[in-house]
Amino acid sequence: MEPNLVGGRVDGHHRSKKIGVLTFHRCINYGSYWQARCLVEGLRSRGHDAFLLDHVSSRINIAEWRCALRPTLPTPVSKSDSERYACKIRKFLAEFERLPLSAPFDIDHPERLAPMDAVVIGSDEVWNLQHPWYAGQAAFFGLGLPAERIVTYAASFGNYSCWEGIGSPWTDLLSRLDAIAVRDENSWWMLKNALGIEPETVLDPCLQFPPTSETAWSGPTKPFAVVYGHNFTPAFAHAGRRWADSRKLLLLSVGYRNDWADSQWIEAGPLEFAEAMRRCESVATNFFHGCVFALNNVKPFACEISPYRSIKVRGLMGLLGGEAHLVADGSSESVGALLSQPIADHLFERLQAVRDASDRYLSLSLETDA
């Protein structure tokens, strides 16, 4: 295994390879959709025949759709909002079919896939052993994948803490991978403690290969800020509301209901989400990809730390030196300032350095003949 691939881009020619990407590409989640799409498009831009491995499970589909109809629990969802969430699901399902996909296969039988030159596992929390329906799915640890090389890119254990540790069979499977790169510090320490390796830390695909496509706009015509997430604390909501009023800005809640926002765009599809992030003035979020899309579009942002996503957002901001954008423990004093101030230059300098390292990792893990 090559656990810590570093160094310059490989000189000379490389042949185009058939590469399958194994990730959570059918989640009703903007970040999951875009990380899957961006990674495939990024690999294709490097000359490879890349596509998403279209795993199928009725059990997982039912669990995913049930969650997508009631995503803000324990906050209850009204019947009218359920209809809007159903509309959002339909938009996602339509976009899924436009992605480059393999033939469908049973997630429990990846060995039935056609042989490939390589499989890239990740991004997203593919190794989260606490995930409510993907936990312990062995294919995401490389088992049964018919490929000459199996590597990971920006894989994560999600909210499964490195203090919990992992053992067999997961360590056995991970030790067989040809190259490993993770997305966050928690995952780095998990592998350091369990396998004694120091994997490369790389950028989420949405930051490595930022979306460039634009779509028709049906959102607000007046200046607005995006609210992305749900179940914010009252202190954060009050601070965000007060800031918007002082700036005479509309607050647009995208994808979820937040009653402290002026407008609820619950049914926004993944392309509409990206367009809202491109057009807004600022981003108030408690989601990982709220931070990612704010950075991509150079928008001021404030991110409240929530228990489920604290590992993700702390890891990203720690990697880029953006800890000041995090709002913790109900503190709201900094929210207005963060939503007003341009992002500091040093975040983009660090972003470019990690992007260069991520590019080198992909070159060494995929573009050289093993």
ZAMARGU-4260 file (C-alpha; in steps of 0.2 Angstrom, whole numbers, plus 5000, padded with zeros to 4 digits):
<rodrens>
0) 5000/5000/5000 | 5006/5018/4997 | 4998/5027/5012 | 5006/5044/5010 | 5008/5048/4992
5) 5017/5065/4990 | 5028/5073/4977 | 5027/5081/4960 | 5016/5077/4945 | 5022/5062/4935
10) 5030/5067/4919 | 5027/5059/4903 | 5011/5052/4896 | 4998/5042/4905 | 4984/5031/4897
15) 4966/5034/4899 | 4959/5023/4912 | 4942/5016/4916 | 4938/5022/4933 | 4923/5019/4944
20) 4918/5031/4958 | 4910/5023/4973 | 4901/5035/4984 | 4884/5041/4991 | 4878/5047/4974
25) 4860/5045/4977 | 4858/5054/4993 | 4845/5068/4994 | 4858/5080/4999 | 4866/5094/4989
30) 4883/5090/4996 | 4882/5072/4992 | 4876/5075/4974 | 4889/5088/4970 | 4904/5079/4978
35) 4900/5064/4967 | 4897/5074/4951 | 4912/5085/4954 | 4924/5070/4957 | 4918/5061/4941
40) 4919/5077/4931 | 4937/5081/4938 | 4943/5063/4933 | 4936/5065/4916 | 4945/5082/4914
45) 4961/5072/4917 | 4957/5061/4902 | 4949/5046/4911 | 4933/5036/4907 | 4926/5040/4924
50) 4908/5035/4930 | 4898/5032/4946 | 4896/5015/4952 | 4877/5014/4953 | 4874/5003/4968
55) 4856/4998/4972 | 4847/4993/4988 | 4828/4995/4991 | 4832/4995/5009 | 4844/5010/5008
60) 4832/5019/4995 | 4817/5018/5007 | 4827/5024/5022 | 4835/5039/5011 | 4817/5044/5005
65) 4809/5043/5022 | 4823/5054/5029 | 4822/5066/5015 | 4803/5069/5018 | 4806/5073/5036
70) 4824/5080/5036 | 4823/5092/5050 | 4817/5080/5064 | 4815/5082/5079 | 4808/5098/5072
75) 4791/5092/5065 | 4787/5093/5047 | 4770/5100/5041 | 4760/5091/5027 | 4762/5106/5016
80) 4781/5105/5018 | 4781/5086/5016 | 4774/5090/4998 | 4788/5102/4995 | 4801/5090/5001
85) 4793/5077/4989 | 4796/5089/4975 | 4814/5091/4980 | 4816/5072/4980 | 4809/5071/4962
90) 4821/5085/4956 | 4836/5075/4964 | 4830/5059/4956 | 4829/5067/4939 | 4847/5074/4941
95) 4853/5057/4946 | 4848/5050/4929 | 4859/5063/4920 | 4875/5058/4929 | 4887/5046/4921
100) 4882/5029/4929 | 4888/5011/4927 | 4875/4997/4925 | 4865/4995/4941 | 4872/4982/4954
105) 4867/4976/4971 | 4877/4985/4984 | 4880/4968/4993 | 4887/4960/4977 | 4900/4972/4969
110) 4909/4958/4962 | 4896/4957/4948 | 4902/4974/4941 | 4912/4973/4925 | 4931/4974/4927
115) 4939/4991/4929 | 4956/4999/4929 | 4953/5007/4945 | 4940/5011/4958 | 4940/5027/4968
120) 4931/5026/4985 | 4924/5043/4991 | 4921/5057/4994 | 4909/5058/5008 | 4907/5049/5025
125) 4909/5032/5016 | 4917/5024/5032 | 4905/5031/5045 | 4901/5016/5056 | 4887/5025/5064
130) 4878/5030/5048 | 4860/5025/5049 | 4859/5015/5033 | 4876/5014/5025 | 4886/5009/5041
135) 4897/4994/5038 | 4894/4992/5020 | 4909/4982/5015 | 4910/4988/4997 | 4915/5005/5003
140) 4930/4997/5011 | 4935/4989/4995 | 4928/4971/4997 | 4923/4963/4981 | 4927/4977/4969
145) 4934/4970/4952 | 4948/4983/4949 | 4967/4983/4946 | 4969/4997/4959 | 4957/5002/4973
150) 4961/5019/4980 | 4951/5032/4991 | 4949/5051/4988 | 4943/5062/5002 | 4935/5047/5011
155) 4928/5051/5029 | 4922/5042/5045 | 4910/5056/5046 | 4904/5059/5064 | 4912/5042/5070
160) 4925/5049/5081 | 4943/5042/5080 | 4942/5040/5099 | 4930/5025/5096 | 4943/5016/5085
165) 4941/5003/5072 | 4946/4985/5072 | 4944/4969/5061 | 4937/4967/5048 | 4938/4985/5043
170) 4957/4987/5047 | 4960/4971/5037 | 4950/4978/5022 | 4958/4996/5023 | 4976/4988/5023
175) 4973/4980/5006 | 4969/4997/4997 | 4982/5003/4985 | 4982/5021/4991 | 4972/5031/5004
180) 4968/5049/5005 | 4955/5056/5018 | 4945/5072/5020 | 4947/5077/5038 | 4959/5076/5053
185) 4947/5064/5062 | 4949/5051/5048 | 4968/5054/5048 | 4969/5050/5066 | 4958/5035/5064
190) 4969/5027/5051 | 4985/5033/5060 | 4979/5024/5076 | 4972/5009/5068 | 4985/5006/5054
195) 5000/5016/5059 | 4999/5026/5042 | 4999/5044/5038 | 4987/5046/5024 | 4986/5062/5013
200) 4973/5074/5018 | 4964/5081/5002 | 4950/5093/4997 | 4932/5088/4995 | 4929/5086/4977
205) 4918/5102/4976 | 4933/5112/4982 | 4945/5102/4971 | 4935/5103/4955 | 4922/5117/4958
210) 4906/5117/4949 | 4905/5129/4934 | 4888/5126/4926 | 4875/5139/4929 | 4856/5136/4927
215) 4840/5146/4925 | 4836/5157/4940 | 4819/5157/4948 | 4824/5164/4965 | 4823/5181/4972
220) 4827/5196/4961 | 4832/5207/4976 | 4849/5205/4985 | 4848/5190/4997 | 4858/5179/5009
225) 4857/5160/5009 | 4852/5151/5025 | 4858/5133/5023 | 4855/5120/5036 | 4842/5117/5049
230) 4839/5116/5068 | 4850/5132/5071 | 4850/5138/5089 | 4839/5153/5093 | 4854/5164/5097
235) 4861/5161/5080 | 4845/5163/5071 | 4842/5179/5080 | 4859/5186/5076 | 4857/5181/5058
240) 4839/5189/5057 | 4846/5205/5065 | 4860/5206/5053 | 4849/5204/5038 | 4837/5217/5044
245) 4851/5230/5046 | 4857/5226/5028 | 4840/5226/5021 | 4844/5209/5014 | 4831/5195/5011
250) 4835/5178/5020 | 4832/5164/5008 | 4832/5146/5016 | 4837/5134/5003 | 4832/5115/5005
255) 4825/5116/5022 | 4812/5126/5033 | 4819/5139/5044 | 4806/5151/5050 | 4818/5165/5054
260) 4821/5167/5035 | 4810/5177/5024 | 4808/5164/5011 | 4807/5145/5011 | 4814/5137/4995
265) 4812/5120/5001 | 4810/5112/4984 | 4826/5118/4977 | 4835/5105/4966 | 4854/5103/4966
270) 4857/5114/4952 | 4846/5128/4960 | 4855/5126/4976 | 4872/5129/4967 | 4865/5144/4958
275) 4858/5151/4974 | 4875/5150/4982 | 4883/5158/4967 | 4871/5173/4967 | 4869/5176/4986
280) 4878/5190/4996 | 4882/5179/5011 | 4879/5161/5018 | 4873/5157/5036 | 4875/5138/5038
285) 4878/5124/5050 | 4882/5111/5035 | 4899/5106/5029 | 4895/5110/5011 | 4888/5127/5016
290) 4906/5131/5020 | 4912/5123/5004 | 4900/5132/4992 | 4903/5149/5001 | 4922/5147/4998
295) 4920/5142/4980 | 4909/5157/4977 | 4920/5169/4988 | 4905/5173/4999 | 4906/5179/5017
300) 4900/5165/5029 | 4896/5160/5047 | 4895/5142/5051 | 4886/5136/5068 | 4894/5120/5075
305) 4881/5107/5077 | 4884/5090/5086 | 4882/5079/5071 | 4893/5089/5059 | 4905/5096/5071
310) 4919/5084/5066 | 4917/5089/5048 | 4916/5108/5049 | 4930/5109/5062 | 4941/5098/5051
315) 4938/5108/5035 | 4941/5125/5044 | 4956/5118/5053 | 4964/5112/5037 | 4961/5129/5029
320) 4964/5140/5044 | 4946/5146/5044 | 4942/5142/5062 | 4936/5160/5065 | 4921/5156/5054
325) 4914/5144/5066 | 4901/5149/5079 | 4900/5138/5094 | 4890/5136/5110 | 4876/5147/5106
330) 4888/5162/5104 | 4881/5175/5092 | 4892/5190/5094 | 4902/5186/5078 | 4888/5181/5067
335) 4885/5198/5059 | 4903/5202/5057 | 4907/5185/5048 | 4892/5188/5036 | 4898/5205/5032
340) 4917/5203/5030 | 4926/5196/5015 | 4935/5179/5017 | 4953/5182/5022 | 4966/5179/5009
345) 4976/5166/5019 | 4961/5154/5017 | 4963/5154/4998 | 4981/5153/4999 | 4980/5138/5010
350) 4966/5131/4999 | 4977/5132/4984 | 4991/5123/4993 | 4980/5109/4998 | 4972/5109/4980
355) 4990/5106/4973 | 4993/5092/4985 | 4977/5084/4981 | 4981/5085/4962 | 4998/5077/4965
360) 4989/5063/4975 | 4978/5059/4961 | 4992/5059/4948 | 5002/5046/4959 | 4987/5036/4964
365) 4979/5034/4947 | 4989/5040/4933 | 5004/5029/4935 | 5004/5011/4929 | 5005/5000/4945
</rodrens>
